[in-house]
Amino acid sequence: MAFVRLEKTALSYPTRDGEVAALEDADLAVQAGEFTAVVGPSGCGKSTLMRLVTGLRPPTRGHVFVDGREVAGPLKFVGMAFQNATLLPWRTVTQNLLLPLEIVEPHRSKLRREKKAYIEKTEHLLETVGLAGFGAKYPWELSGGMQQRVSLCRALIHEPKLLMLDEPFAALDAFTREELWCVLRDLWEEQRFTVILVTHDLREAVFLADTIHVMSARPGRFLHRHTIDLPRPRDLEICYAPAFVDVVHQLRHQVAGVRR
Amino acid sequence: MRRGVPWETLAPWLVTIGLFVGWEGACRLFAIPSYVLPPPSLVFSEMWVFREALWKNSLVTLWTTVAGFALAVGFGLVLGIAIGWSRTIYAGLYPVMVGFNAVPKVAVVPILVLWFGIGEIPAILTAFLISFFPIVVNVATGLATLEPELEDVLRALGAKKLDIMLKVGIPRSLPYFFGALKVAITLAFVGSVVSETVAANAGVGHLLLSAQANFEVPLVFGGLVALAVLGIGMYAIFAVLERRMAGWAFRSGMNA
């Protein structure tokens, strides 16, 4: 059974102009350990999808299942990262990384006793994203790309089974963005968590994902599903391979079609 | 950068001295009678003569101000957190608070005197009433401007509202809180002095009033100078405290 499953899920928001349907009859299945990307025109309800899957918002109709159970209220283990790094400026990088551990059980009750082991864990994670020795820095001392690396680490420190990413690299320059694709790729290769990546960047989706879903304009539905079987581990060079370019081209065509 | 005279450090001293020199000069040049505007030299010498009375009454004013201010901090924190916590509490209390704040506190003093008699208690309560509002508003603002995404991150980890408040909301509102303290302490001064001028038998406000009644105009100005000095001192203490407690806000560009 799929790790994340949406069945005929709908969500509408009440607004001043009446009900607005953000998501309508959405069906989606994500396998455990799968890297899934969701692309679509802006305003198609991608962020709504994030909030539905994590249980931050209940669906108006239909069902959301995660890990074999129907979601009824916020899940207590999901790692999330957004376009803004949203680090806490009064905490050092290490203290920022400890934040999820101060909340999620069983770490929450063990944190005080095993502080040292946990700090070592943050150091190890920082090393994997190329930030060894940055633990004592404050967020404002880091560049945007570095902050986003820390944000990724914070999403992963408690080893979540599900990672939700909402355009995490959208605010970065092209080179930094590609660097961070590789960081995420390596983290995923190592830990094989389930990822749902919401993005506007089609190359990003093809480079990272196993499966790509194309959403329709509002109200959002899943229209097309692509399986990306480019060999792994993927290198940045692959972005120039004909097979890669073909998929990007096809996706672009579909998203453009949906926008009309 | 050009090195030389550190104008920025000298500026506050130069301006202050300049103000007194200008004042003195104007008094002499236009031969203003000292019962209209006494020159600072006379004010200071008079302050020296009445140093004991000034000192004693300043301490009383300081005490009532700090007591009222402490009440305001406690009450303001609790109310600010309550308002920032829930939109319903916010909706319910805000109009009442704004209306309350609009009432001139000098008009409240007679009621306080009616209830508590002449003395320190009306002064303490006036200081409290006038200074809690900015604390409430700032703490509530700090809590209310929490990034929704950060809240999502924490809620998706299973954080309760209390977790979010303790880990993020309250530390985040600290710069707002300390910023408010600077404003509140000076307001508390205004409150206690206003109350003392209306109904008290001690304090700088009372001293001002009796000096005026005795036509001791230089002493009236002496009292004002004493108040200004106390005000600057208190403001400075809280400005330093703000830097120490919430210095990250200055460096990270999140200014209250």
Boltz contact constraints between the chains, C-beta under 6 A:
constraints:
  - contact:
      token1: [A, 54]
      token2: [B, 156]
      max_distance: 6.0
  - contact:
      token1: [A, 56]
      token2: [B, 152]
      max_distance: 6.0
  - contact:
      token1: [A, 56]
      token2: [B, 155]
      max_distance: 6.0
  - contact:
      token1: [A, 74]
      token2: [B, 155]
      max_distance: 6.0
  - contact:
      token1: [A, 74]
      token2: [B, 156]
      max_distance: 6.0
  - contact:
      token1: [A, 76]
      token2: [B, 158]
      max_distance: 6.0
  - contact:
      token1: [A, 78]
      token2: [B, 156]
      max_distance: 6.0
  - contact:
      token1: [A, 80]
      token2: [B, 153]
      max_distance: 6.0
  - contact:
      token1: [A, 80]
      token2: [B, 156]
      max_distance: 6.0
  - contact:
      token1: [A, 82]
      token2: [B, 149]
      max_distance: 6.0
  - contact:
      token1: [A, 86]
      token2: [B, 147]
      max_distance: 6.0
  - contact:
      token1: [A, 86]
      token2: [B, 149]
      max_distance: 6.0
  - contact:
      token1: [A, 86]
      token2: [B, 150]
      max_distance: 6.0
  - contact:
      token1: [A, 89]
      token2: [B, 248]
      max_distance: 6.0
  - contact:
      token1: [A, 89]
      token2: [B, 252]
      max_distance: 6.0
  - contact:
      token1: [A, 90]
      token2: [B, 171]
      max_distance: 6.0
  - contact:
      token1: [A, 90]
      token2: [B, 248]
      max_distance: 6.0
  - contact:
      token1: [A, 100]
      token2: [B, 157]
      max_distance: 6.0
  - contact:
      token1: [A, 103]
      token2: [B, 157]
      max_distance: 6.0
  - contact:
      token1: [A, 103]
      token2: [B, 159]
      max_distance: 6.0
  - contact:
      token1: [A, 103]
      token2: [B, 163]
      max_distance: 6.0
  - contact:
      token1: [A, 104]
      token2: [B, 157]
      max_distance: 6.0
  - contact:
      token1: [A, 140]
      token2: [B, 251]
      max_distance: 6.0
  - contact:
      token1: [A, 140]
      token2: [B, 252]
      max_distance: 6.0
